[in-house]
C-alpha cells in the first residue's frame, strides 16, 4: 500500500459508505436495494426449471439423486436440440445430486438452475419458492418483457411490488432500484394513485420503500396528495427512517413552493437530526440534477449554503457546491477558515478541493482560490498533493456537474 493510499484510507472508506447513499446518476436516487435481479440471473442461465423435488436418495458416500417434477419451464436454451432433457412429454428430470430436506411435508416448490454436463442435467442452484405463488408466472412475464421499452418493463414490475411473496416483491423493487430516475419518470404519471397512497399509508410497508413510493406519488398524484407526504414527514418515527429524501422530492413535485419551503427549513435548522438534514441535501441534489424545473437553482444553492455553518455536514455541502461549480460561493466557503468548522480536518480538505477546482479559469472567486491553494501548499504541500490525487480519482457522473446559472 502506497503512502498516499494509507493516508487517504479513512477518507476512501467514508466515501465508500456515502457513495451508495448519494448516487443519483445510473440508479434510482431514492432506492437503497440495488443488486442482481431474478430476471438477470435467469438470463445468465441455460436451463431454469420450476417444480417439485421428490424421491431424494442418498448414497453411502454422500452422493445421490433427486427427481424434479417440472411444472414450468422458465428457460431452456436446449429446446429443439437432441440433448434437450425435456424432449417429448418428459416432465420428470433426474438430477445426479442428493438434495436434502425433502421430507413428505416439504411445502416448497423450487427454481432449479441447471446446465448440461456430459449429457446429464447438472443443477448448480436451487431456490425454494412458496407453493401456489406467482413465481413462475412472474418470471415468465418478466422474460417476456425483457426486450420491451424500459417504461413498459417497469410498469410490469410495478404490479408485483405488493405481491405477497416477499421474494417477488423485493425483486420487483430491485428492478426499480436498478433503473435510472428518467427510466420511470414518464411512466409514473399514469400509475394508479390510490394504490401508491395505500402503500405509503400501510403500516407493514418496509421503510426502505418509502422513497420510491413517495417519488412515484409525486408524478401520479395531485396537489392534494401532498398531505400524505407531509403527514409522513411530520411523523418523528418515519422522519428518522429511510426514504425521507424521496418524501421531500415528492412533496416538492406536488406543491413546489410549499415543499421547497419545508425542505429549506430543515436545511436551516442545525438542531434537526443529521440524517434528516442529509436527506434534505439529497433532495436538493435531485432537484438540481434531475428536476431543475421545480425550484430555481439560486434557491437550491441558498439551501446548500445553509449547511456551511453546521460542523457535522459542512463538508458535504462544500463538495456539492464544488461539483455543481457554484464558484460564486468561493468567498463564503473560504471564509469558513475563521470559524470552528475549520478545526475539523474533513472540512479543511473539502475547502481545499473546492479551491483546487475553482482556481482554474476566470470564474468568480478563482483568484482568491489560487491564493488559498498557494498558502496551503507552503504550509502543507503533502495535503495539497493528496487532495489533487483524490480529485483525479474522483469520477463524478455528468449529471452532477451542471454548472450554476
C-alpha positions, 0 to 999 in steps of 0.5 A: 500500500502506497503512502498516499493510499494509507493516508487517504484510507479513512477518507476512501472508506467514508466515501465508500459508505456515502457513495451508495447513499448519494448516487443519483446518476445510473440508479434510482436516487431514492432506492437503497436495494440495488443488486442482481435481479431474478430476471438477470440471473435467469438470463445468465442461465441455460436451463431454469426449471420450476417444480417439485423435488421428490424421491431424494436418495442418498448414497453411502458416500454422500452422493445421490439423486433427486427427481424434479417434477417440472411444472414450468419451464422458465428457460431452456436454451436446449429446446429443439436440440437432441440433448434437450432433457425435456424432449417429448412429454418428459416432465420428470428430470433426474438430477445426479445430486442428493438434495436434502430436506425433502421430507413428505411435508416439504411445502416448497416448490423450487427454481432449479438452475441447471446446465448440461454436463456430459449429457446429464442435467447438472443443477448448480442452484436451487431456490425454494419458492412458496407453493401456489405463488406467482413465481413462475408466472412472474418470471415468465412475464418478466422474460417476456418483457425483457426486450420491451421499452424500459417504461413498459418493463417497469410498469410490469414490475410495478404490479408485483411490488405488493405481491405477497411473496416477499421474494417477488416483491423485493425483486420487483423493487430491485428492478426499480432500484436498478433503473435510472430516475428518467427510466420511470419518470414518464411512466409514473404519471399514469400509475394508479394513485390510490394504490401508491397512497395505500402503500405509503399509508400501510403500516407493514410497508418496509421503510426502505420503500418509502422513497420510491413510493413517495417519488412515484406519488409525486408524478401520479398524484395531485396537489392534494396528495401532498398531505400524505407526504407531509403527514409522513414527514411530520411523523418523528418515527418515519422522519428518522427512517429511510426514504425521507429524501424521496418524501421531500422530492415528492412533496416538492413535485406536488406543491413546489413552493410549499415543499421547497419551503419545508425542505429549506427549513430543515436545511436551516435548522442545525438542531434537526437530526443529521440524517434528516438534514442529509436527506434534505441535501439529497433532495436538493441534489435531485432537484438540481440534477434531475428536476431543475424545473421545480425550484430555481437553482439560486434557491437550491444553492441558498439551501446548500449554503445553509449547511456551511455553518453546521460542523457535522455536514459542512463538508458535504455541502462544500463538495456539492457546491464544488461539483455543481461549480457554484464558484460564486460561493468561493468567498463564503466557503473560504471564509469558513477558515475563521470559524470552528468548522475549520478545526475539523480536518474533513472540512479543511480538505473539502475547502481545499478541493473546492479551491483546487477546482475553482482556481482554474479559469476566470470564474468568480472567486478563482483568484482568491482560490489560487491564493488559498491553494498557494498558502496551503501548499507552503504550509502543507504541500503533502495535503495539497498533493493528496487532495489533487490525487483524490480529485483525479480519482474522483469520477463524478457522473455528468449529471452532477456537474451542471454548472450554476446559472 
